[in-house]
Amino acid sequence: MAKAQDRPSISGKSKKKKKRKLPGPPLKVPNLEKRSREYLTVAEVNKLIKAAKSLGRHAERDSLMILVAYRHALRVTELVELRWDQLDLNRARMHVNRLKNGDPSVHYLEGDEIRAFRKLRRDYPVSDFVFMSERQGLTCPRFGRH
């Protein structure tokens, strides 16, 4: 049985529906079409760290944030909410409280991370959180998304 659209109309004009463009944001392009991979290489991370070390008043803090987030696969909130009592610099360990149903775990720290954490501790001596803002508050979670 033919559909009403397939049959000729009485007036002889074909009735085609005009597709209206829907208002709103454009459709999301699949990630595979935009880029071939979903991760940063070590060289790219090193470039980011080098750039962070050369910019701003908190260059050491910012570069350490990038390094720790990359090496330990931390989400932004996990990184920003990292407390000094979660770090054991003498034993080179860091306790990570995972979000989104992740299991808490202990991560081992490398020598360069330990040195950077100790320097950061000297620069920000009166704080519970590792990564503090200029006003001695938590660094905003949006920090890592820009």
N, C-alpha and C positions, 0 to 999 in steps of 0.2 A: 504494500500500500504506500503510495507516494505521500510525502508530507506536504502540507500546505505551501511551504516555501518552494518546493520543487515544481509545483504546478504553475502554469502561466496564469497571470492575473486577467481579470475581465477587461480591465482598461488597456491591456497590452503593455503597461509599464511594469517592470519588475520592481518588487518591493524588497529592497535590501536594507537591513538595519545598519544604521551608522554606528560604528563603535565609538563610544564616547571615552575620552581619556578620563580616568578616575583621578579625582584630586588626591593629593598626598605625596609622600616621598617616593622617589624612584625605587624600582624593584632592586633588591640586593643582588649584586653579581656574586656568583659562587667564588669562594676563595681560590679555588684551583685555577679559575680563569684570570684572576688578578695577579697571583704570584705562584711560583712553583713549589714553595715550601712554607711551612708555618713556624719556623724557628729562626733564631739568630745564630750565626756561626761565632766561633771564639774570636775571630778577627773583628767582626762587627761589634761584638760586646766590648772588646778592647778599645775600639774607636770611640764608642759611647763613653766609656770610663775616662779616656783621655780628654774628651771634649768636656765632660762634667768637671774634671779637675781644673780646667782652665777658665771656668765661668763662675761668677757669683761669689758671694761672701761665704757660702757654705759648700765650697767645692769638695772638700774632703768628705763631708757627710754625704753629699749627693753621689759621689763616685762610689763610696762604700755601699750605699743603698743599691746601686745598680749591680755591683759585684755580688753582694749577698743574695739579692733576688734571683740573679742568674744561676749562681752555683747551687743554691738550695731549692730552686723552683718554688719560690714563695709568691703567694698572691699579694697584691698591694696591701690589703688590710692586715695580713699576717706579718708583713714587713713593718708596717707603721706601728702596729701594736706590740712589737718586740720589746721586752723589758730587760733591764740589766740582770734581774734575778734568773732569767732564762739562759744566761751566758755563764759558762765556767771557763774563763780564759786560761786558768792554770792547767786544766785538763784538755783544753781545746775542744770543748763541746758546746753545743747550742740546742736547747730544747725548743721544739717547734710545735705550737698548738695549731693544728690544721683546722681549716674551716670546711664547710660543705661536706660533712660526714667523713672527713679524712681522719686518719688515726694520728694522734700525737706521736712524735718521734724525736730521737736524738740524732743530731747531725754533727759530724766532725769538722772542725775548722782548720783551715790552712794557715801557715805562718803569716802570710801577708794580711789575711783577715784579722788575725789576733793583734798584730801590730796596729792596724787601722782602728780596731775597736778600742785599744788602749789609748791611742791618741785622741779619739773621739771622747772617751771617758774623761781625759784631762781637760778637753775643751768645754765640755758640758758636765761639770761635776755634780750639780744638784738637780738630778732628774731621775725619775723612775723608768722612763722610757728611753730606749736607745736613740731613736731618731726624733729629736725635739725641734720645734719650730723656733723662730727668733724670739717669740714671746713666751718661751718655755712651756708651750702646749704641744699636743700631738701634731705631728706633721699631717697635713690633710691627705686623706686617701686619694684625692684627685691628683696629687703630686705625680704619681706614677702613670697617670693616664694621659698626660700632655706630651 
